[in-house]
Amino acid sequence: MDTLVDAVRRLQQAGYTGNWFANRDHQLECNESGEVLDPAEVEIDHILRFEGDSDPGDMTILFALRTPSGARGVYSAPFGAITPAEDVDVIGRLHHIAADG
């Protein structure tokens, strides 16, 4: 099984080069381009979840995303009770077209 770092590298090699995060306005923002999108406009190509080796409560979720313009990137967030409010909102508004993992 891949680690989070392995999965991100593999996705980047497959063309998911943008690095997205949930901003304070509960929108998705790209570190590279500065583009800001409503999460409902983005399609999910893949979903992967990871547990920490030493702490099963240390979970992360990783999304491979596609924007309306066709740009692709990754978005990761803590997953579980510690998920920040902006990530909870963004994840809930993502357009769940396909999921795996």
Stockholm file with secondary structure:
# STOCKHOLM 1.0

chainA/1-101         MDTLVDAVRRLQQAGYTGNWFANRDHQLECNESGEVLDPAEVEIDHILRFEGDSDPGDMTILFALRTPSGARGVYSAPFGAITPAEDVDVIGRLHHIAADG
#=GR chainA/1-101 SS CCCHHHHHHHHHHTTCCEEEEECTTSCEEETTTCCEECGGGCEEEEEEEEECSSCTTCEEEEEEEECTTSCEEEEEEECSTTCCHHHHHHHHHSBCSCCCC
#=GC SS_cons         CCCHHHHHHHHHHTTCCEEEEECTTSCEEETTTCCEECGGGCEEEEEEEEECSSCTTCEEEEEEEECTTSCEEEEEEECSTTCCHHHHHHHHHSBCSCCCC
//
